[in-house]
Amino acid sequence: MRAFTDRLGALLLASALFVACATPIGVDPVSPREADLELGQSALTGDEPTSLSREYLERLGLADLYRENPREALAQLRSGLGGPDEVGRLFALSELWFESALKTGDRGEYLAAAVYAWAFLFPKNPALNPTPYDGHIRLALDLYNRGITEGLAAAERDDQTTLDLSPREIPLPFGAFVLSPPEHEFRYGGYQLQHFVSLRDLKIHGLRNRYRRAGIGAAVAAQVDGEGTAHDRWIPPNAKVPLTVLLRMPDARAGLDRAKVKGSLEIYDADETPSVEIDGRQVPLESEPSATIAYRLDHAPVWDFEIAGFRRPEFTLPSAGKNKGLIFLTPYRPGRIPVVFVHGTASSPARWAEMGNELLGDPRVASRYQLWFFVYNSGQPVLTSAANLRESLEAALSDIDPEGKDPALRQMVVIGHSQGGLLTKLMVVSSGNQFWNNISGVSFTSVKLSQDTSTLLKRAVFFDALPFVKRVVFISTPHKGSYIAENWLGMLARRFVAMPAAFTNAALELGQLREQVALRGSWKMPTAVDNMDWSNPGLRTLYSLPIASWVRVNSIIPVLQEPIQTGEDGVVRYSSAHIEPVESELVVCPCGHSTQATTQTIEEVRRILYKHADIH
């Protein structure tokens, strides 16, 4: 008996010790990573809603019902609105309806999430406004943004989320949503819009960073359609442009009580209108500048242009043909300085995408500059391509600012890579008679040529520096030629370049001048490859011409190895790219010829643009 008592006592003691070690209520240590994951959990990022939403389900005994019948559970949660805990209930209803919609795919449930999020964010009673430090604000904005994106999604789905913005009545789990048309027709510049695609649901590749400006609204890309005004012809036809869709619900809370919510659409260019007023508050708009660039370039014909545009002079891009190659990324922005990017040989504006993404992702640059791009057939003579660039810039300024009222347009920056740098220099030098003197020893006016040939030559070889270009940036520019153009690769490239018919006719006419002793004996119609051979008199003439006194000059020169003075980038030697005087010269080492997408080059361009616009 005593032995049994001893064993019983020992068992009771062990049980007491066990209970002391593992109490029914207590804490368990976890890693900081686990703690952050639990605190940051939401229906948007994981399998469970936030702790706030779970609290309401547990507090009201609705957790089991929610798992079995979400609509009934949320109807009971909604019945308690109007009490002192309304703010919390509104948020919970938004998140839980969104979680339910993820499982059912019901557009009405997604839209319900957006309605409750709006009511939470913008209550009629200012005393119910969430504090600026409430972490649920950002989540509520995301629930609203995603809610309207999915709630307004078109009936037919493909690999993209396309929005249907037509006015209609949409069933909600507790009533109906009446979608009204916009009060004013929205146009991008002068263009109509169609095919609105959500950018948030697109995964981008090919860009280092994805820039997103957090705010309210669904970030979308839309396609421009129809005919615009003279201002708008510089935007490529069928271009995909970035916009933000806002679904305004001024009486959302009252609509919940009536079981009928009304909303009206507003569409914004967030680059032009970065915020909107809602109930007396300025709220930033959501935008996705990086996703727009990637979406615009996805399977775009510009990629096919690079080699074809070098070999075939008649091959043009529909987006640039009517404007002699100049393309605006956005409608004209008064007060913003144009930055014109000029690509190199066998290249295209797409090669500026990385730099454009970084610059547009910087609000200080994006708010002070507008990006323009020039595309040209890079096998044709450099002087002809430069004439097209010069004339397109002059035409653009005449179209968008005929009275010269916008001083920002007269602070233009032109940035050229490789052959594009030669075109860039031709914007800021004056020719005099020097290019013509390479062709003929007699005056131009005394030579008998057809009207077409006379016009072709006159626009190419006689010109003045553009007074509105105030800064140029040369990147990998062969001021003294490319050694590739001088070797067997250059000879091979020349064979692939076809000359335009007008150039062929002009060459035949000029050839006849030899009989009149009016043509230099060694002159022939050059290709762009010839123009980058240091033995070419046209390149030597361009090198000798001084840049206009009002222009500031910056150089960026890549080299593959040190020493720098004898280095080269695989196409251009440092000694060819180096010119004086310049405001600055950055040598990027080690780096190859296509340096325009490297971080060092982009940061130098950013620095230059900061300085040019006096950004601190």
C-alpha positions as CSV (number, residue, x, y, z in Angstrom):
1,M,0.0,0.0,0.0
2,R,2.8,2.4,0.9
3,A,4.5,1.6,-2.4
4,F,1.3,2.5,-4.3
5,T,1.0,5.7,-2.4
6,D,4.6,6.6,-3.3
7,R,4.1,5.9,-7.0
8,L,0.9,8.0,-7.0
9,G,2.7,10.9,-5.3
10,A,5.5,10.7,-7.9
11,L,3.0,10.7,-10.7
12,L,1.2,13.8,-9.3
13,L,4.5,15.6,-8.8
14,A,5.5,14.8,-12.5
15,S,2.1,16.1,-13.7
16,A,2.5,19.3,-11.7
17,L,6.0,19.8,-13.2
18,F,4.6,19.2,-16.7
19,V,1.8,21.6,-16.3
20,A,4.3,24.2,-15.0
21,C,6.3,23.8,-18.2
22,A,3.3,23.9,-20.6
23,T,0.5,26.1,-19.5
24,P,-2.8,26.4,-21.4
25,I,-2.1,30.0,-22.1
26,G,1.4,31.3,-22.7
27,V,3.9,32.3,-25.3
28,D,6.4,30.5,-27.6
29,P,9.5,32.2,-28.9
30,V,9.7,32.6,-32.7
31,S,12.2,34.1,-35.0
32,P,11.8,37.8,-36.1
33,R,11.1,36.5,-39.6
34,E,8.2,34.4,-38.4
35,A,6.9,37.2,-36.2
36,D,6.9,39.7,-39.2
37,L,5.2,37.2,-41.4
38,E,2.4,36.7,-38.9
39,L,1.9,40.4,-38.3
40,G,2.0,41.2,-42.1
41,Q,-0.4,38.4,-43.1
42,S,-3.4,39.4,-45.1
43,A,-5.9,38.1,-47.7
44,L,-3.8,39.8,-50.4
45,T,-0.5,38.1,-49.5
46,G,-1.4,34.7,-47.9
47,D,-4.0,32.2,-47.0
48,E,-5.3,34.0,-43.9
49,P,-6.8,37.5,-43.4
50,T,-5.3,40.0,-41.1
51,S,-5.6,39.6,-37.3
52,L,-8.2,42.4,-37.3
53,S,-10.6,40.6,-39.6
54,R,-10.0,37.3,-37.8
55,E,-10.8,39.0,-34.5
56,Y,-14.3,40.0,-35.6
57,L,-15.0,36.5,-36.8
58,E,-13.9,35.0,-33.5
59,R,-15.5,37.7,-31.3
60,L,-18.9,37.3,-32.9
61,G,-18.7,33.5,-33.1
62,L,-18.7,33.6,-36.9
63,A,-15.4,31.8,-37.7
64,D,-17.0,28.3,-38.4
65,L,-19.9,29.8,-40.3
66,Y,-17.5,31.9,-42.4
67,R,-15.7,28.8,-43.5
68,E,-19.0,27.0,-44.4
69,N,-21.1,29.9,-45.7
70,P,-19.1,33.2,-46.1
71,R,-22.1,35.2,-47.4
72,E,-24.2,34.4,-44.4
73,A,-21.3,35.1,-42.0
74,L,-20.6,38.4,-43.7
75,A,-24.2,39.4,-43.7
76,Q,-24.3,39.0,-39.9
77,L,-21.0,41.0,-39.6
78,R,-22.6,43.7,-41.8
79,S,-25.7,43.9,-39.6
80,G,-23.6,45.4,-36.8
81,L,-22.6,48.5,-38.8
82,G,-23.6,51.8,-37.2
83,G,-22.1,50.9,-33.8
84,P,-19.0,52.2,-32.1
85,D,-16.9,49.5,-33.9
86,E,-18.0,50.5,-37.4
87,V,-14.5,51.4,-38.6
88,G,-13.1,48.0,-37.8
89,R,-16.1,46.2,-39.3
90,L,-15.8,48.1,-42.5
91,F,-12.2,47.0,-42.9
92,A,-13.0,43.4,-42.0
93,L,-15.9,43.3,-44.5
94,S,-13.6,44.6,-47.2
95,E,-10.9,42.1,-46.6
96,L,-13.2,39.1,-46.1
97,W,-15.2,39.8,-49.2
98,F,-12.0,40.0,-51.1
99,E,-10.8,36.6,-49.7
100,S,-14.2,35.1,-50.6
101,A,-13.9,36.5,-54.1
102,L,-10.5,34.9,-54.5
103,K,-12.1,31.5,-54.1
104,T,-15.3,32.1,-56.1
105,G,-14.1,34.5,-58.8
106,D,-17.3,36.5,-58.4
107,R,-17.0,40.0,-59.7
108,G,-19.7,41.3,-57.4
109,E,-17.7,40.1,-54.4
110,Y,-14.6,41.8,-55.6
111,L,-16.6,45.0,-56.1
112,A,-18.0,44.6,-52.6
113,A,-14.5,44.6,-51.2
114,A,-13.8,47.9,-53.0
115,V,-17.0,49.4,-51.7
116,Y,-16.2,48.6,-48.1
117,A,-12.6,49.7,-48.5
118,W,-13.8,53.1,-49.8
119,A,-16.2,53.4,-46.9
120,F,-13.4,52.6,-44.5
121,L,-10.9,55.1,-46.1
122,F,-13.3,58.0,-46.7
123,P,-16.0,58.1,-44.0
124,K,-18.5,61.0,-43.9
125,N,-17.8,61.6,-40.3
126,P,-14.2,62.9,-40.0
127,A,-14.0,61.5,-36.5
128,L,-14.0,58.0,-38.1
129,N,-11.0,58.7,-40.4
130,P,-8.2,56.2,-39.9
131,T,-5.1,57.7,-38.3
132,P,-2.1,58.3,-40.7
133,Y,-0.3,55.6,-38.7
134,D,-2.9,52.9,-39.2
135,G,-1.2,50.1,-41.1
136,H,-4.6,49.1,-42.5
137,I,-4.8,52.2,-44.7
138,R,-2.3,50.8,-47.3
139,L,-4.0,47.4,-47.2
140,A,-7.4,49.1,-47.7
141,L,-6.1,51.0,-50.7
142,D,-4.8,47.7,-52.2
143,L,-8.1,46.0,-51.5
144,Y,-9.9,48.9,-53.3
145,N,-7.5,48.9,-56.2
146,R,-7.6,45.1,-56.7
147,G,-11.4,45.1,-56.0
148,I,-12.2,47.5,-58.9
149,T,-9.7,45.8,-61.2
150,E,-11.3,42.4,-60.8
151,G,-14.8,43.8,-60.2
152,L,-14.8,45.6,-63.6
153,A,-13.0,42.9,-65.5
154,A,-14.4,42.0,-68.9
155,A,-16.5,38.8,-69.1
156,E,-14.0,37.1,-71.5
157,R,-10.7,36.6,-69.8
158,D,-7.4,35.8,-71.5
159,D,-3.8,36.1,-70.1
160,Q,-4.5,39.7,-69.3
161,T,-7.1,41.4,-67.1
162,T,-9.0,43.7,-69.4
163,L,-11.4,46.2,-67.9
164,D,-15.0,46.7,-69.1
165,L,-15.7,50.4,-68.3
166,S,-19.2,50.5,-69.9
167,P,-22.0,51.8,-67.7
168,R,-24.1,49.0,-66.2
169,E,-25.6,47.5,-63.1
170,I,-23.5,44.9,-61.4
171,P,-25.0,42.5,-58.8
172,L,-23.4,42.7,-55.3
173,P,-23.8,40.0,-52.6
174,F,-26.1,42.4,-50.7
175,G,-27.7,44.4,-53.5
176,A,-26.5,46.1,-56.7
177,F,-23.7,48.5,-57.9
178,V,-24.7,51.1,-60.5
179,L,-21.8,52.1,-62.6
180,S,-22.3,55.5,-64.2
181,P,-20.3,56.7,-67.3
182,P,-17.7,59.5,-66.8
183,E,-19.1,63.0,-66.6
184,H,-16.5,64.1,-69.2
185,E,-15.0,62.1,-72.0
186,F,-11.4,61.4,-71.2
187,R,-8.9,61.7,-74.0
188,Y,-5.2,61.1,-74.0
189,G,-4.0,64.2,-75.7
190,G,-6.5,64.3,-78.5
191,Y,-6.9,60.6,-78.9
192,Q,-9.7,58.3,-77.9
193,L,-8.9,55.3,-75.7
194,Q,-9.7,51.6,-75.9
195,H,-8.6,48.2,-74.5
196,F,-7.8,49.0,-70.8
197,V,-5.4,46.4,-69.4
198,S,-4.5,46.0,-65.8
199,L,-0.7,46.5,-65.3
200,R,-0.6,45.1,-61.8
201,D,-1.2,41.6,-63.1
202,L,1.7,41.7,-65.5
203,K,5.1,40.3,-64.7
204,I,7.8,42.3,-66.4
205,H,11.2,41.2,-67.6
206,G,14.2,42.9,-69.1
207,L,14.2,45.8,-66.7
208,R,16.3,45.9,-63.5
209,N,13.7,47.8,-61.5
210,R,9.9,47.9,-61.4
211,Y,8.9,51.4,-60.3
212,R,5.4,51.7,-58.8
213,R,3.9,54.9,-57.3
214,A,1.6,53.7,-54.6
215,G,-1.8,55.3,-54.3
216,I,-5.5,54.9,-55.1
217,G,-6.9,53.6,-58.4
218,A,-6.3,50.8,-60.9
219,A,-3.1,51.3,-62.9
220,V,-3.8,50.4,-66.5
221,A,-2.5,50.7,-70.0
222,A,-4.8,51.8,-72.8
223,Q,-4.4,51.9,-76.5
224,V,-4.9,55.3,-78.3
225,D,-7.3,55.3,-81.2
226,G,-8.5,57.6,-83.9
227,E,-7.1,60.9,-85.1
228,G,-5.7,63.5,-82.8
229,T,-4.8,67.1,-83.3
230,A,-1.5,68.5,-84.6
231,H,-0.2,68.3,-81.1
232,D,-0.9,64.5,-80.9
233,R,0.6,63.3,-84.2
234,W,3.9,62.8,-82.4
235,I,2.4,60.1,-80.3
236,P,2.7,56.7,-82.2
237,P,-0.6,55.4,-83.5
238,N,-2.0,52.5,-81.4
239,A,0.5,53.4,-78.7
240,K,-0.1,51.8,-75.2
241,V,-0.3,54.6,-72.7
242,P,-0.3,54.6,-68.8
243,L,-3.5,55.6,-67.0
244,T,-5.2,55.3,-63.7
245,V,-8.9,54.3,-63.3
246,L,-10.7,55.7,-60.3
247,L,-14.2,54.5,-59.3
248,R,-15.5,57.3,-57.1
249,M,-18.3,56.3,-54.6
250,P,-19.2,59.5,-52.8
251,D,-22.2,57.9,-51.0
252,A,-20.7,54.4,-50.4
253,R,-21.7,54.2,-46.7
254,A,-25.3,55.3,-47.4
255,G,-25.5,53.0,-50.4
256,L,-24.6,50.1,-48.1
257,D,-27.7,50.8,-46.0
258,R,-29.9,51.1,-49.1
259,A,-28.3,48.0,-50.7
260,K,-27.6,50.0,-53.8
261,V,-24.2,51.7,-54.3
262,K,-23.5,54.2,-57.0
263,G,-20.2,54.9,-58.6
264,S,-18.8,57.0,-61.4
265,L,-15.6,56.4,-63.4
266,E,-12.7,58.9,-63.6
267,I,-9.7,58.3,-65.7
268,Y,-6.4,60.1,-65.1
269,D,-3.0,60.4,-66.6
270,A,-1.1,60.1,-63.3
271,D,2.0,61.6,-64.8
272,E,0.0,64.8,-65.4
273,T,-2.3,64.5,-62.4
274,P,-0.4,62.8,-59.6
275,S,-3.2,63.1,-57.0
276,V,-6.9,63.7,-56.7
277,E,-9.2,65.3,-54.1
278,I,-11.5,63.0,-52.2
279,D,-13.5,64.5,-49.4
280,G,-11.2,67.4,-49.0
281,R,-8.0,65.4,-49.0
282,Q,-5.4,65.0,-51.7
283,V,-4.8,61.3,-52.4
284,P,-2.0,60.1,-54.6
285,L,-2.9,58.1,-57.6
286,E,-1.5,54.6,-58.2
287,S,0.7,54.3,-61.3
288,E,3.0,51.7,-62.9
289,P,5.5,53.5,-65.2
290,S,7.9,50.5,-65.5
291,A,5.1,48.0,-66.4
292,T,3.9,50.4,-69.1
293,I,7.3,50.6,-70.7
294,A,7.6,46.8,-70.7
295,Y,4.0,46.3,-72.0
296,R,4.6,48.8,-74.8
297,L,7.7,47.1,-76.0
298,D,6.4,43.5,-75.7
299,H,6.5,42.1,-79.2
300,A,6.6,45.6,-80.6
301,P,7.6,46.1,-84.3
302,V,10.5,48.3,-83.2
303,W,12.6,45.2,-82.5
304,D,12.3,44.2,-86.1
305,F,13.4,47.6,-87.3
306,E,16.9,47.4,-85.9
307,I,18.7,45.4,-88.6
308,A,16.1,45.9,-91.3
309,G,16.3,49.7,-90.8
310,F,20.1,49.5,-91.2
311,R,20.0,47.5,-94.4
312,R,16.8,48.8,-96.1
313,P,16.2,52.5,-96.4
314,E,12.5,52.0,-97.4
315,F,11.8,50.0,-94.2
316,T,10.0,52.4,-91.8
317,L,8.0,52.2,-88.6
318,P,4.3,53.2,-88.9
319,S,4.7,55.0,-85.6
320,A,7.4,57.3,-86.9
321,G,7.1,57.5,-90.7
322,K,4.8,60.6,-90.8
323,N,7.0,62.6,-88.4
324,K,10.4,61.9,-90.0
325,G,11.3,59.7,-87.1
326,L,10.4,61.7,-84.0
327,I,8.3,60.0,-81.4
328,F,6.8,61.4,-78.1
329,L,6.4,59.0,-75.2
330,T,3.5,61.1,-73.8
331,P,1.5,64.1,-75.0
332,Y,3.3,67.4,-74.9
333,R,3.8,68.6,-71.4
334,P,4.0,72.4,-71.0
335,G,6.8,73.5,-68.7
336,R,8.8,70.2,-69.1
337,I,12.2,70.1,-70.9
338,P,12.4,67.7,-73.8
339,V,15.1,65.1,-73.7
340,V,15.7,63.6,-77.1
341,F,17.3,60.2,-77.4
342,V,19.0,59.2,-80.6
343,H,20.0,55.5,-81.1
344,G,23.0,54.1,-82.8
345,T,23.7,51.9,-85.8
346,A,21.5,48.8,-86.3
347,S,19.6,49.9,-83.2
348,S,16.3,51.5,-82.2
349,P,14.6,53.5,-79.5
350,A,13.9,50.3,-77.6
351,R,17.6,50.3,-76.5
352,W,16.9,53.3,-74.3
353,A,14.3,51.4,-72.3
354,E,16.5,50.8,-69.3
355,M,17.5,54.4,-69.1
356,G,14.0,55.6,-69.7
357,N,12.7,53.4,-67.0
358,E,15.1,54.7,-64.4
359,L,14.5,58.3,-65.4
360,L,10.7,58.0,-65.4
361,G,10.9,56.1,-62.1
362,D,12.5,59.2,-60.5
363,P,9.8,61.7,-59.7
364,R,12.2,64.6,-59.7
365,V,13.2,63.9,-63.3
366,A,9.7,62.8,-64.5
367,S,8.2,66.0,-63.2
368,R,10.7,68.3,-65.0
369,Y,11.4,66.5,-68.3
370,Q,9.5,64.9,-71.2
371,L,11.1,62.1,-73.2
372,W,11.2,62.1,-77.0
373,F,12.9,59.5,-79.2
374,F,14.2,59.6,-82.7
375,V,14.3,56.6,-85.0
376,Y,16.1,56.5,-88.3
377,N,17.4,54.1,-91.0
378,S,20.9,53.9,-89.7
379,G,22.5,52.7,-92.9
380,Q,21.7,55.9,-94.8
381,P,24.1,58.9,-94.9
382,V,24.6,60.6,-91.5
383,L,23.9,64.1,-93.0
384,T,20.5,62.9,-94.3
385,S,19.5,61.3,-90.9
386,A,20.6,64.5,-89.2
387,A,18.5,66.6,-91.6
388,N,15.4,64.5,-90.7
389,L,16.1,64.9,-87.0
390,R,16.6,68.6,-87.3
391,E,13.5,69.2,-89.3
392,S,11.3,67.0,-87.1
393,L,12.4,68.9,-84.0
394,E,11.7,72.2,-85.7
395,A,8.3,70.9,-86.8
396,A,7.4,69.6,-83.4
397,L,8.1,72.9,-81.7
398,S,6.1,74.7,-84.4
399,D,3.1,72.3,-83.8
400,I,3.0,72.4,-80.0
401,D,4.2,75.9,-79.3
402,P,3.8,78.0,-82.4
403,E,4.0,81.3,-80.4
404,G,7.1,80.3,-78.4
405,K,5.4,80.7,-75.0
406,D,7.0,77.7,-73.4
407,P,10.6,78.4,-72.4
408,A,11.2,74.8,-71.3
409,L,11.1,73.7,-74.9
410,R,14.1,76.0,-75.6
411,Q,16.2,74.2,-73.0
412,M,16.2,71.0,-75.0
413,V,18.7,68.2,-74.2
414,V,19.8,65.7,-77.0
415,I,21.5,62.5,-76.1
416,G,23.1,60.4,-78.8
417,H,24.7,56.9,-78.6
418,S,27.3,55.9,-81.2
419,Q,26.2,57.0,-84.7
420,G,23.4,58.8,-82.9
421,G,26.1,61.0,-81.2
422,L,27.2,62.2,-84.7
423,L,23.6,63.1,-85.5
424,T,23.5,64.9,-82.1
425,K,26.5,67.0,-82.9
426,L,25.0,68.0,-86.2
427,M,22.2,69.7,-84.2
428,V,24.6,72.1,-82.6
429,V,27.0,73.0,-85.4
430,S,26.7,75.3,-88.4
431,S,27.8,73.9,-91.7
432,G,28.7,76.9,-93.8
433,N,29.9,75.6,-97.2
434,Q,32.3,73.1,-95.7
435,F,30.3,69.9,-96.4
436,W,29.5,71.1,-99.9
437,N,33.2,71.8,-100.5
438,N,33.9,68.1,-100.0
439,I,31.6,67.4,-103.0
440,S,32.4,70.2,-105.4
441,G,34.9,73.0,-105.9
442,V,32.2,75.4,-107.4
443,S,29.4,77.1,-105.6
444,F,26.1,75.2,-105.0
445,T,24.1,77.8,-106.9
446,S,26.1,77.5,-110.0
447,V,25.7,73.7,-110.3
448,K,22.8,72.5,-112.5
449,L,20.8,69.8,-110.7
450,S,17.2,68.5,-110.8
451,Q,14.8,70.0,-108.2
452,D,14.7,66.8,-106.3
453,T,18.5,66.4,-106.1
454,S,19.0,70.0,-105.3
455,T,16.5,69.9,-102.4
456,L,18.0,66.6,-101.1
457,L,21.5,68.1,-101.0
458,K,20.6,71.5,-99.7
459,R,18.8,70.2,-96.6
460,A,21.6,67.8,-95.9
461,V,24.7,69.9,-96.3
462,F,23.6,73.5,-95.5
463,F,22.3,74.1,-92.0
464,D,22.7,76.2,-88.8
465,A,22.9,75.1,-85.2
466,L,19.5,74.7,-83.5
467,P,19.0,77.6,-81.0
468,F,16.7,75.6,-78.8
469,V,19.2,72.8,-78.1
470,K,21.0,73.8,-75.0
471,R,22.8,70.6,-74.0
472,V,24.1,67.5,-75.8
473,V,25.4,64.3,-74.3
474,F,27.7,62.0,-76.3
475,I,27.7,58.3,-75.4
476,S,30.2,56.0,-77.2
477,T,30.4,58.5,-80.1
478,P,33.0,57.9,-82.8
479,H,34.0,61.6,-83.4
480,K,37.1,60.3,-85.2
481,G,35.5,57.2,-86.6
482,S,35.1,53.6,-85.6
483,Y,37.9,51.2,-86.3
484,I,35.2,48.6,-87.2
485,A,34.2,50.8,-90.2
486,E,37.9,50.8,-91.4
487,N,38.5,47.0,-91.3
488,W,37.0,44.0,-93.1
489,L,33.8,44.1,-91.0
490,G,33.1,47.6,-92.3
491,M,33.7,46.5,-95.9
492,L,31.2,43.7,-95.3
493,A,28.6,46.0,-93.7
494,R,28.8,48.3,-96.7
495,R,27.7,45.5,-99.0
496,F,24.5,45.0,-96.9
497,V,23.4,48.6,-97.0
498,A,21.0,49.6,-99.8
499,M,20.8,53.2,-100.8
500,P,17.4,54.9,-101.2
501,A,16.3,55.5,-104.8
502,A,16.6,59.3,-104.4
503,F,20.2,58.9,-103.3
504,T,21.0,56.7,-106.2
505,N,19.6,59.3,-108.6
506,A,21.4,62.1,-106.9
507,A,24.7,60.1,-107.1
508,L,24.2,59.6,-110.9
509,E,23.5,63.3,-111.4
510,L,26.5,64.3,-109.3
511,G,28.6,61.8,-111.3
512,Q,27.9,63.8,-114.4
513,L,29.4,66.9,-112.9
514,R,32.9,65.3,-113.3
515,E,32.6,66.1,-117.0
516,Q,32.1,69.8,-115.9
517,V,35.1,69.6,-113.5
518,A,32.6,70.5,-110.8
519,L,32.9,67.3,-108.7
520,R,35.7,66.3,-106.4
521,G,37.4,63.4,-108.1
522,S,37.4,61.1,-105.0
523,W,33.8,61.9,-103.9
524,K,31.1,59.2,-103.9
525,M,27.7,58.9,-102.2
526,P,28.5,57.6,-98.7
527,T,26.7,55.1,-96.5
528,A,26.6,55.6,-92.7
529,V,29.4,53.1,-92.5
530,D,31.5,55.3,-94.8
531,N,30.6,58.3,-92.6
532,M,32.2,56.5,-89.6
533,D,35.5,55.9,-91.3
534,W,38.1,58.5,-90.3
535,S,39.3,58.7,-93.9
536,N,35.9,60.0,-94.9
537,P,36.1,63.8,-95.5
538,G,32.6,64.3,-94.2
539,L,33.5,62.9,-90.8
540,R,36.7,65.0,-90.7
541,T,34.7,68.1,-91.5
542,L,32.2,67.3,-88.8
543,Y,35.0,66.9,-86.3
544,S,36.4,70.2,-87.2
545,L,33.2,72.2,-86.7
546,P,32.9,74.0,-83.3
547,I,29.9,73.4,-81.2
548,A,27.7,76.5,-80.7
549,S,28.7,78.7,-77.8
550,W,25.4,78.4,-76.0
551,V,25.5,74.6,-75.8
552,R,26.9,72.6,-72.8
553,V,28.6,69.3,-73.7
554,N,29.0,66.1,-71.7
555,S,30.7,62.9,-72.8
556,I,30.3,59.3,-71.5
557,I,33.0,57.0,-72.9
558,P,33.2,53.2,-72.2
559,V,36.4,51.3,-72.4
560,L,36.9,47.6,-71.9
561,Q,40.3,47.8,-70.2
562,E,42.9,50.2,-68.9
563,P,45.0,52.2,-69.6
564,I,42.1,54.5,-70.6
565,Q,44.0,56.6,-73.2
566,T,44.7,53.5,-75.3
567,G,41.4,51.7,-74.5
568,E,38.4,51.0,-76.6
569,D,34.9,49.6,-76.2
570,G,34.9,47.0,-79.0
571,V,33.7,49.5,-81.6
572,V,35.2,52.9,-80.8
573,R,38.6,53.9,-79.3
574,Y,38.8,56.3,-76.4
575,S,40.9,58.6,-78.5
576,S,38.0,58.8,-81.0
577,A,35.3,59.4,-78.4
578,H,37.3,62.0,-76.5
579,I,36.7,65.6,-77.5
580,E,37.4,69.0,-75.9
581,P,36.2,71.2,-74.5
582,V,33.4,69.5,-72.5
583,E,31.7,70.3,-69.2
584,S,32.3,66.7,-68.0
585,E,33.7,63.4,-69.3
586,L,32.9,60.1,-67.5
587,V,34.9,57.0,-68.5
588,V,33.0,53.8,-67.7
589,C,35.5,50.9,-67.3
590,P,35.3,48.0,-67.8
591,C,32.3,48.4,-70.2
592,G,31.5,47.7,-73.8
593,H,30.0,49.9,-76.5
594,S,26.4,49.5,-75.5
595,T,26.8,51.3,-72.3
596,Q,23.5,53.2,-72.4
597,A,21.9,50.5,-70.3
598,T,24.6,50.3,-67.6
599,T,24.1,51.7,-64.1
600,Q,27.1,54.0,-64.3
601,T,26.0,55.6,-67.5
602,I,22.4,56.0,-66.4
603,E,23.4,57.6,-63.1
604,E,25.7,60.0,-65.0
605,V,22.8,61.0,-67.3
606,R,20.6,61.5,-64.1
607,R,23.3,63.7,-62.6
608,I,23.5,65.8,-65.8
609,L,19.7,66.2,-66.0
610,Y,19.6,67.2,-62.3
611,K,22.2,69.9,-63.1
612,H,20.5,71.1,-66.3
613,A,17.1,71.6,-64.5
614,D,18.8,72.8,-61.3
615,I,17.3,69.9,-59.3
616,H,18.6,69.7,-55.7
